[in-house]
Amino acid sequence: MSPLISPPDASRSPLLQRLLPGLGRRKDGTLHTSLRPTAAGLFWLVAVVALIATAINYGNNLIFALAFLLLAVWLQSAWQCRHLARRVDWRPNVPGAVFAGEALALDGRLNGGRATAAVALQAGKLTGADSLFDPSGEAQPGLLLPGGRRGERVIADLMLVSAWPLGLWRARRPLPAMQAIVYPRPAGALPLPAGNPQPAHRQAATDDFQGLRGYAPGDSPRRINWRVFGRRDELAVNRFDGDAGGEALWLTWEQTAGDDEARLGQLAAWVLAADHAGREYGLRLPGQSLPPARGRSHRDRCLQRLALFDPASANSMP
């Protein structure tokens, strides 16, 4: 049985460090910008070697000149490719939350590139379309990934790749990991619960002051705390106790049926339905709850709780 041959270690070979800088790992364990010849680059090198062999065989100086010219182009394209990948400044955009089964969009902005140069994002075996730098040196590469299962998803193998300028070399630069939230896929045919509504908040300020909460569409302008608005530049309303006021809809774990994922899918569908109807609603899960509110931010908080919910906590509840 033949012994395994390990790939060359650039950290131990000064020659490889000069020819292929960035190969391997730094002393602190972080990855360098790697550089590898493409299939076209390997054929190019084979052609150069063949030309040199031909020139030696026939003693033709013109073929020698052509071979060394092609070799210079091969080496110069390697430097250009690696330099582009290293010099650009990467500013990622926060990935938007998606539902399970939907495509997850990753993108960002690159600054400092050369006009007409091309780069792309890569995660695992998936590579996005090439993005060209504009005359100002900016590009916006993007990549679509399968949404996968619900929960918090960490994309730790994200890379910036480029084969510019001639496609003879491919540079790969590791990028910081990105995090995204995948909501449960809305499912279930049960209508919104209609029983046991509970008071949400008062429409008039008559009883004891209980604090502040964020403004929601439909709140009376008389309940807005303008002092807070002047200090924070955000709308907040006074909250009072009492039994009067609008009715809040509670969406609870016990109102659903089926396995854990089916329950979460039904709750996600109810959250979307209640938000679409403009209802004020709260969410109750085993061991945690969100008070009634309305609006897009409340909807996103509820869906995030469902995405990160651990069903084991529900099964351990008495």
NUDO-869623 format. One record per residue (C-alpha): x negated, y, z. Coordinates in Angstrom, 3 decimals. Layout:
REM residues N
<pt xx="X" yy="Y" zz="Z"/>
...
***
This chain:
REM residues 318
<pt xx="0.000" yy="0.000" zz="0.000"/>
<pt xx="-1.523" yy="3.308" zz="-1.090"/>
<pt xx="-1.998" yy="5.946" zz="1.617"/>
<pt xx="0.163" yy="9.037" zz="1.632"/>
<pt xx="-1.465" yy="12.106" zz="0.135"/>
<pt xx="-0.650" yy="15.311" zz="1.993"/>
<pt xx="-0.202" yy="18.576" zz="0.079"/>
<pt xx="-3.151" yy="20.987" zz="0.208"/>
<pt xx="-3.273" yy="23.186" zz="3.288"/>
<pt xx="-4.001" yy="26.792" zz="2.282"/>
<pt xx="-4.922" yy="27.677" zz="5.860"/>
<pt xx="-7.935" yy="25.339" zz="5.629"/>
<pt xx="-9.004" yy="26.198" zz="2.091"/>
<pt xx="-10.348" yy="29.696" zz="1.357"/>
<pt xx="-10.245" yy="28.902" zz="-2.375"/>
<pt xx="-6.523" yy="28.057" zz="-2.255"/>
<pt xx="-5.876" yy="31.172" zz="-0.204"/>
<pt xx="-7.381" yy="33.244" zz="-2.995"/>
<pt xx="-5.689" yy="31.433" zz="-5.865"/>
<pt xx="-2.303" yy="30.840" zz="-4.198"/>
<pt xx="-2.022" yy="33.351" zz="-1.353"/>
<pt xx="0.911" yy="32.741" zz="0.921"/>
<pt xx="0.833" yy="28.957" zz="0.673"/>
<pt xx="1.645" yy="27.296" zz="3.999"/>
<pt xx="2.232" yy="28.867" zz="7.387"/>
<pt xx="0.677" yy="31.648" zz="9.399"/>
<pt xx="-0.996" yy="30.961" zz="12.723"/>
<pt xx="2.177" yy="32.015" zz="14.545"/>
<pt xx="4.178" yy="29.358" zz="12.670"/>
<pt xx="6.185" yy="31.720" zz="10.470"/>
<pt xx="6.469" yy="31.030" zz="6.755"/>
<pt xx="4.519" yy="32.956" zz="4.159"/>
<pt xx="5.933" yy="34.060" zz="0.842"/>
<pt xx="5.272" yy="30.887" zz="-1.124"/>
<pt xx="4.212" yy="30.802" zz="-4.751"/>
<pt xx="4.514" yy="27.812" zz="-7.068"/>
<pt xx="4.170" yy="27.431" zz="-10.834"/>
<pt xx="7.359" yy="26.575" zz="-12.682"/>
<pt xx="7.608" yy="23.842" zz="-15.303"/>
<pt xx="6.924" yy="26.464" zz="-17.970"/>
<pt xx="3.897" yy="27.630" zz="-15.971"/>
<pt xx="2.473" yy="24.107" zz="-15.813"/>
<pt xx="2.911" yy="23.643" zz="-19.571"/>
<pt xx="1.221" yy="27.010" zz="-20.068"/>
<pt xx="-1.769" yy="25.844" zz="-18.011"/>
<pt xx="-1.922" yy="22.546" zz="-19.928"/>
<pt xx="-1.964" yy="24.529" zz="-23.184"/>
<pt xx="-4.837" yy="26.656" zz="-21.873"/>
<pt xx="-6.824" yy="23.544" zz="-20.940"/>
<pt xx="-6.128" yy="22.048" zz="-24.374"/>
<pt xx="-7.285" yy="25.228" zz="-26.077"/>
<pt xx="-10.516" yy="25.282" zz="-24.046"/>
<pt xx="-11.165" yy="21.632" zz="-24.913"/>
<pt xx="-10.555" yy="22.405" zz="-28.590"/>
<pt xx="-12.840" yy="25.422" zz="-28.475"/>
<pt xx="-15.636" yy="23.364" zz="-26.896"/>
<pt xx="-15.175" yy="20.585" zz="-29.427"/>
<pt xx="-15.306" yy="22.881" zz="-32.472"/>
<pt xx="-17.440" yy="25.667" zz="-31.005"/>
<pt xx="-14.838" yy="28.266" zz="-31.967"/>
<pt xx="-15.206" yy="31.548" zz="-30.080"/>
<pt xx="-11.802" yy="32.808" zz="-31.280"/>
<pt xx="-10.063" yy="29.874" zz="-29.606"/>
<pt xx="-12.121" yy="30.553" zz="-26.485"/>
<pt xx="-10.878" yy="34.147" zz="-26.465"/>
<pt xx="-7.270" yy="33.051" zz="-26.924"/>
<pt xx="-7.529" yy="30.466" zz="-24.129"/>
<pt xx="-8.992" yy="32.917" zz="-21.624"/>
<pt xx="-6.441" yy="35.564" zz="-22.618"/>
<pt xx="-3.620" yy="33.124" zz="-21.877"/>
<pt xx="-5.291" yy="32.165" zz="-18.608"/>
<pt xx="-5.506" yy="35.837" zz="-17.613"/>
<pt xx="-1.812" yy="36.293" zz="-18.389"/>
<pt xx="-1.012" yy="33.200" zz="-16.286"/>
<pt xx="-2.933" yy="34.525" zz="-13.280"/>
<pt xx="-1.647" yy="38.095" zz="-13.646"/>
<pt xx="1.964" yy="36.903" zz="-13.755"/>
<pt xx="1.339" yy="35.015" zz="-10.489"/>
<pt xx="0.159" yy="38.206" zz="-8.789"/>
<pt xx="3.064" yy="40.237" zz="-10.176"/>
<pt xx="5.624" yy="37.646" zz="-9.075"/>
<pt xx="4.330" yy="37.371" zz="-5.504"/>
<pt xx="3.821" yy="41.119" zz="-5.166"/>
<pt xx="7.441" yy="41.786" zz="-6.121"/>
<pt xx="8.803" yy="39.309" zz="-3.570"/>
<pt xx="6.635" yy="40.702" zz="-0.767"/>
<pt xx="7.007" yy="44.437" zz="-1.337"/>
<pt xx="10.811" yy="44.800" zz="-1.484"/>
<pt xx="12.748" yy="45.852" zz="1.619"/>
<pt xx="15.716" yy="43.588" zz="2.426"/>
<pt xx="18.807" yy="45.079" zz="4.107"/>
<pt xx="21.530" yy="42.432" zz="4.462"/>
<pt xx="25.217" yy="43.185" zz="4.667"/>
<pt xx="27.240" yy="41.609" zz="7.456"/>
<pt xx="29.083" yy="38.628" zz="5.911"/>
<pt xx="32.833" yy="39.001" zz="5.998"/>
<pt xx="34.848" yy="36.348" zz="7.806"/>
<pt xx="36.550" yy="33.761" zz="5.612"/>
<pt xx="38.992" yy="30.934" zz="6.158"/>
<pt xx="37.871" yy="27.316" zz="6.046"/>
<pt xx="37.608" yy="26.141" zz="2.463"/>
<pt xx="36.982" yy="29.611" zz="1.025"/>
<pt xx="33.686" yy="30.743" zz="-0.456"/>
<pt xx="31.387" yy="32.672" zz="1.869"/>
<pt xx="29.789" yy="35.700" zz="0.213"/>
<pt xx="26.236" yy="36.699" zz="1.181"/>
<pt xx="24.718" yy="39.852" zz="-0.213"/>
<pt xx="22.475" yy="42.757" zz="0.632"/>
<pt xx="20.423" yy="45.594" zz="-0.790"/>
<pt xx="16.812" yy="45.484" zz="-1.938"/>
<pt xx="14.663" yy="48.593" zz="-2.211"/>
<pt xx="11.206" yy="49.115" zz="-3.656"/>
<pt xx="11.375" yy="46.856" zz="-6.703"/>
<pt xx="10.303" yy="47.511" zz="-10.257"/>
<pt xx="12.863" yy="48.443" zz="-12.861"/>
<pt xx="14.171" yy="45.458" zz="-14.897"/>
<pt xx="12.583" yy="42.966" zz="-12.485"/>
<pt xx="14.917" yy="40.146" zz="-11.422"/>
<pt xx="15.484" yy="38.499" zz="-8.026"/>
<pt xx="18.059" yy="36.118" zz="-6.573"/>
<pt xx="19.212" yy="34.712" zz="-3.247"/>
<pt xx="18.837" yy="31.031" zz="-2.447"/>
<pt xx="20.210" yy="28.914" zz="0.382"/>
<pt xx="19.350" yy="25.253" zz="0.310"/>
<pt xx="19.908" yy="23.989" zz="-3.217"/>
<pt xx="22.251" yy="26.837" zz="-4.189"/>
<pt xx="20.855" yy="29.853" zz="-6.015"/>
<pt xx="22.758" yy="32.986" zz="-6.926"/>
<pt xx="22.627" yy="34.843" zz="-10.208"/>
<pt xx="19.603" yy="37.000" zz="-10.979"/>
<pt xx="19.984" yy="40.639" zz="-9.979"/>
<pt xx="18.058" yy="43.306" zz="-11.885"/>
<pt xx="16.498" yy="46.336" zz="-10.233"/>
<pt xx="17.831" yy="49.648" zz="-11.487"/>
<pt xx="15.544" yy="52.585" zz="-12.428"/>
<pt xx="15.627" yy="53.761" zz="-8.786"/>
<pt xx="14.180" yy="50.430" zz="-7.624"/>
<pt xx="17.358" yy="49.033" zz="-6.021"/>
<pt xx="19.102" yy="45.706" zz="-6.513"/>
<pt xx="22.046" yy="43.945" zz="-4.864"/>
<pt xx="21.633" yy="40.163" zz="-5.100"/>
<pt xx="24.468" yy="37.957" zz="-3.927"/>
<pt xx="25.244" yy="34.315" zz="-3.282"/>
<pt xx="28.462" yy="32.351" zz="-2.776"/>
<pt xx="28.405" yy="29.425" zz="-0.334"/>
<pt xx="31.169" yy="26.959" zz="0.507"/>
<pt xx="33.011" yy="28.122" zz="3.635"/>
<pt xx="32.831" yy="24.722" zz="5.270"/>
<pt xx="34.429" yy="23.995" zz="8.623"/>
<pt xx="35.692" yy="26.603" zz="11.064"/>
<pt xx="33.383" yy="28.120" zz="13.627"/>
<pt xx="30.231" yy="30.162" zz="13.634"/>
<pt xx="28.004" yy="29.368" zz="10.690"/>
<pt xx="24.302" yy="30.207" zz="10.704"/>
<pt xx="22.513" yy="30.373" zz="7.350"/>
<pt xx="18.923" yy="29.789" zz="8.403"/>
<pt xx="17.461" yy="28.674" zz="5.049"/>
<pt xx="18.125" yy="31.906" zz="3.171"/>
<pt xx="15.387" yy="32.914" zz="0.737"/>
<pt xx="14.626" yy="35.572" zz="-1.822"/>
<pt xx="13.421" yy="33.973" zz="-5.054"/>
<pt xx="11.985" yy="35.453" zz="-8.224"/>
<pt xx="10.372" yy="34.113" zz="-11.403"/>
<pt xx="9.599" yy="37.561" zz="-12.811"/>
<pt xx="7.919" yy="38.560" zz="-15.086"/>
<pt xx="7.458" yy="35.617" zz="-17.472"/>
<pt xx="9.039" yy="32.707" zz="-15.619"/>
<pt xx="5.651" yy="31.020" zz="-15.165"/>
<pt xx="5.671" yy="31.287" zz="-11.368"/>
<pt xx="8.378" yy="31.242" zz="-8.709"/>
<pt xx="7.955" yy="33.162" zz="-5.458"/>
<pt xx="10.074" yy="32.330" zz="-2.422"/>
<pt xx="10.284" yy="34.697" zz="0.531"/>
<pt xx="12.088" yy="33.494" zz="3.682"/>
<pt xx="14.724" yy="35.944" zz="4.937"/>
<pt xx="16.151" yy="36.329" zz="8.449"/>
<pt xx="19.040" yy="34.036" zz="9.304"/>
<pt xx="22.565" yy="35.358" zz="8.775"/>
<pt xx="25.645" yy="34.526" zz="10.836"/>
<pt xx="29.237" yy="34.343" zz="9.658"/>
<pt xx="32.590" yy="33.387" zz="11.146"/>
<pt xx="34.796" yy="30.825" zz="9.439"/>
<pt xx="38.428" yy="31.051" zz="10.559"/>
<pt xx="40.683" yy="27.982" zz="10.753"/>
<pt xx="42.591" yy="27.397" zz="7.569"/>
<pt xx="46.216" yy="28.519" zz="8.075"/>
<pt xx="48.496" yy="25.497" zz="7.965"/>
<pt xx="51.797" yy="24.277" zz="9.353"/>
<pt xx="55.441" yy="24.890" zz="8.530"/>
<pt xx="56.723" yy="25.889" zz="11.984"/>
<pt xx="58.379" yy="29.343" zz="12.094"/>
<pt xx="57.246" yy="32.041" zz="14.492"/>
<pt xx="58.324" yy="31.272" zz="18.074"/>
<pt xx="61.400" yy="33.275" zz="19.019"/>
<pt xx="61.959" yy="32.235" zz="22.632"/>
<pt xx="60.898" yy="33.849" zz="25.903"/>
<pt xx="59.710" yy="37.230" zz="24.650"/>
<pt xx="57.823" yy="39.279" zz="27.249"/>
<pt xx="57.447" yy="43.046" zz="27.688"/>
<pt xx="54.567" yy="44.496" zz="25.715"/>
<pt xx="54.156" yy="48.086" zz="26.842"/>
<pt xx="56.424" yy="50.986" zz="27.668"/>
<pt xx="57.552" yy="53.490" zz="25.090"/>
<pt xx="57.931" yy="56.185" zz="27.760"/>
<pt xx="55.516" yy="57.285" zz="30.471"/>
<pt xx="57.608" yy="57.064" zz="33.624"/>
<pt xx="56.000" yy="54.537" zz="35.971"/>
<pt xx="52.548" yy="53.945" zz="37.458"/>
<pt xx="49.545" yy="54.545" zz="35.254"/>
<pt xx="47.737" yy="51.271" zz="34.489"/>
<pt xx="44.888" yy="52.446" zz="32.261"/>
<pt xx="44.207" yy="52.915" zz="28.571"/>
<pt xx="44.442" yy="50.733" zz="25.509"/>
<pt xx="43.724" yy="51.251" zz="21.854"/>
<pt xx="46.257" yy="53.017" zz="19.697"/>
<pt xx="48.532" yy="50.785" zz="17.614"/>
<pt xx="50.864" yy="51.842" zz="14.790"/>
<pt xx="54.290" yy="52.675" zz="16.216"/>
<pt xx="53.051" yy="54.117" zz="19.517"/>
<pt xx="54.656" yy="57.391" zz="20.525"/>
<pt xx="52.373" yy="60.421" zz="19.948"/>
<pt xx="53.339" yy="61.623" zz="23.450"/>
<pt xx="51.498" yy="58.665" zz="24.962"/>
<pt xx="48.154" yy="59.479" zz="23.237"/>
<pt xx="45.441" yy="60.552" zz="25.648"/>
<pt xx="43.983" yy="63.572" zz="23.846"/>
<pt xx="41.184" yy="64.037" zz="26.384"/>
<pt xx="39.779" yy="60.644" zz="25.510"/>
<pt xx="40.124" yy="61.494" zz="21.832"/>
<pt xx="38.121" yy="64.667" zz="22.358"/>
<pt xx="35.299" yy="62.801" zz="24.140"/>
<pt xx="35.096" yy="59.584" zz="22.112"/>
<pt xx="36.682" yy="60.616" zz="18.802"/>
<pt xx="39.007" yy="57.589" zz="18.968"/>
<pt xx="42.720" yy="57.258" zz="19.706"/>
<pt xx="43.800" yy="55.692" zz="22.996"/>
<pt xx="47.223" yy="55.604" zz="24.639"/>
<pt xx="48.239" yy="55.617" zz="28.297"/>
<pt xx="49.495" yy="52.290" zz="29.616"/>
<pt xx="52.169" yy="52.130" zz="32.341"/>
<pt xx="53.815" yy="49.312" zz="34.219"/>
<pt xx="57.528" yy="48.606" zz="34.274"/>
<pt xx="60.023" yy="46.237" zz="32.700"/>
<pt xx="61.086" yy="48.432" zz="29.814"/>
<pt xx="59.392" yy="48.588" zz="26.442"/>
<pt xx="58.996" yy="46.540" zz="23.283"/>
<pt xx="59.030" yy="42.775" zz="23.342"/>
<pt xx="55.751" yy="41.000" zz="22.777"/>
<pt xx="55.516" yy="37.667" zz="21.003"/>
<pt xx="53.290" yy="35.066" zz="22.661"/>
<pt xx="51.588" yy="32.439" zz="20.513"/>
<pt xx="50.547" yy="29.552" zz="22.741"/>
<pt xx="48.741" yy="26.236" zz="22.370"/>
<pt xx="51.681" yy="24.378" zz="23.919"/>
<pt xx="54.043" yy="25.551" zz="21.167"/>
<pt xx="52.108" yy="23.640" zz="18.508"/>
<pt xx="51.905" yy="19.936" zz="17.745"/>
<pt xx="49.480" yy="17.520" zz="16.129"/>
<pt xx="45.748" yy="17.107" zz="16.508"/>
<pt xx="43.414" yy="19.904" zz="17.555"/>
<pt xx="42.688" yy="21.222" zz="14.066"/>
<pt xx="46.372" yy="21.108" zz="13.118"/>
<pt xx="47.235" yy="23.159" zz="16.215"/>
<pt xx="44.568" yy="25.733" zz="15.389"/>
<pt xx="45.771" yy="25.923" zz="11.791"/>
<pt xx="49.347" yy="26.525" zz="12.954"/>
<pt xx="48.247" yy="29.250" zz="15.354"/>
<pt xx="46.239" yy="30.902" zz="12.573"/>
<pt xx="49.326" yy="30.852" zz="10.331"/>
<pt xx="51.411" yy="32.400" zz="13.133"/>
<pt xx="48.826" yy="35.147" zz="13.686"/>
<pt xx="48.953" yy="36.076" zz="10.009"/>
<pt xx="52.751" yy="35.949" zz="9.939"/>
<pt xx="53.096" yy="38.099" zz="13.071"/>
<pt xx="50.587" yy="40.611" zz="11.736"/>
<pt xx="52.374" yy="40.779" zz="8.379"/>
<pt xx="55.682" yy="41.382" zz="10.154"/>
<pt xx="54.199" yy="44.184" zz="12.268"/>
<pt xx="55.006" yy="42.350" zz="15.506"/>
<pt xx="53.149" yy="42.860" zz="18.761"/>
<pt xx="51.796" yy="39.483" zz="19.813"/>
<pt xx="49.411" yy="37.837" zz="22.217"/>
<pt xx="47.459" yy="34.587" zz="22.025"/>
<pt xx="47.185" yy="31.968" zz="24.744"/>
<pt xx="44.762" yy="29.086" zz="24.552"/>
<pt xx="43.800" yy="26.679" zz="27.335"/>
<pt xx="41.608" yy="28.660" zz="29.704"/>
<pt xx="41.753" yy="31.962" zz="27.800"/>
<pt xx="44.174" yy="34.494" zz="26.392"/>
<pt xx="44.367" yy="37.794" zz="24.536"/>
<pt xx="46.924" yy="40.390" zz="25.684"/>
<pt xx="49.631" yy="41.537" zz="23.274"/>
<pt xx="48.667" yy="44.106" zz="20.668"/>
<pt xx="48.993" yy="44.704" zz="16.966"/>
<pt xx="46.834" yy="45.821" zz="14.095"/>
<pt xx="44.004" yy="44.452" zz="11.979"/>
<pt xx="41.410" yy="44.482" zz="14.762"/>
<pt xx="43.711" yy="42.469" zz="17.041"/>
<pt xx="44.388" yy="40.010" zz="14.230"/>
<pt xx="40.649" yy="39.526" zz="13.687"/>
<pt xx="40.057" yy="39.021" zz="17.423"/>
<pt xx="42.733" yy="36.338" zz="17.554"/>
<pt xx="41.378" yy="34.536" zz="14.491"/>
<pt xx="37.869" yy="34.697" zz="15.929"/>
<pt xx="39.063" yy="33.128" zz="19.181"/>
<pt xx="40.652" yy="30.334" zz="17.154"/>
<pt xx="37.493" yy="29.866" zz="15.084"/>
<pt xx="35.249" yy="29.543" zz="18.152"/>
<pt xx="37.695" yy="27.600" zz="20.322"/>
<pt xx="36.380" yy="24.305" zz="21.703"/>
<pt xx="39.141" yy="21.666" zz="21.660"/>
<pt xx="37.326" yy="19.770" zz="24.425"/>
<pt xx="38.425" yy="22.464" zz="26.833"/>
<pt xx="42.045" yy="21.857" zz="25.862"/>
<pt xx="41.752" yy="18.107" zz="26.336"/>
<pt xx="40.199" yy="18.561" zz="29.790"/>
<pt xx="43.024" yy="20.783" zz="31.021"/>
<pt xx="45.472" yy="19.039" zz="33.371"/>
***
